Amino acid sequence: LPDRIPIDIDHGMTVATTVGSGRPYYDGDVLKIAGTFSSIPRAQELRTLVTEGHVARMSVTFMDAERSTKDGVPHVTRAELLNAAFVPIPSNREAAVLVAKAFAATEE
C-alpha cells in the first residue's frame, strides 16, 4: 500500500475535487483509511455532510487488479491503490465511513 493517498469527491481525481488525504492500512483483510479533511471550504462542507450522516460511503480507485471469485462473489486480490472518494453509492455497498470528527474552531 502507498504511504498516503488523495481523497476526493465522486471519483473526480483532480486537484479541484480533492478534499483530503489518508493513510491506507489493513485491519485483518479489511482495507481501511485513516484520513484528514483539508481546511479548504469545500472539504469542510463535505465534513459537515459526513458528520451529519448525509454522506456515509466511500469508494476506492485502483489499477492492474487481479481478481478471484469466492462463493460467486468477485474479489480484488491484488491491485495498485490510487485514491479514495466520498460517494453516495459505492460499488461495494459495505464501504462505509466508520467515524468522522466534527471540526471545532478554537478562539485565540
C-alpha positions, 0 to 999 in steps of 0.5 A: 500500500502507498504511504498516503493517498488523495481523497476526493469527491465522486471519483473526480481525481483532480486537484479541484475535487480533492478534499483530503488525504489518508493513510491506507492500512489493513485491519485483518483483510479489511482495507481501511483509511485513516484520513484528514479533511483539508481546511479548504471550504469545500472539504469542510462542507463535505465534513459537515455532510459526513458528520451529519450522516448525509454522506456515509460511503466511500469508494476506492480507485485502483489499477492492474487488479487481479481478481478471484471469485469466492462463493460467486462473489468477485474479489480484488486480490491484488491491485495498485491503490490510487485514491479514495472518494466520498460517494453516495453509492459505492460499488461495494455497498459495505464501504462505509465511513466508520467515524468522522470528527466534527471540526471545532474552531478554537478562539485565540 
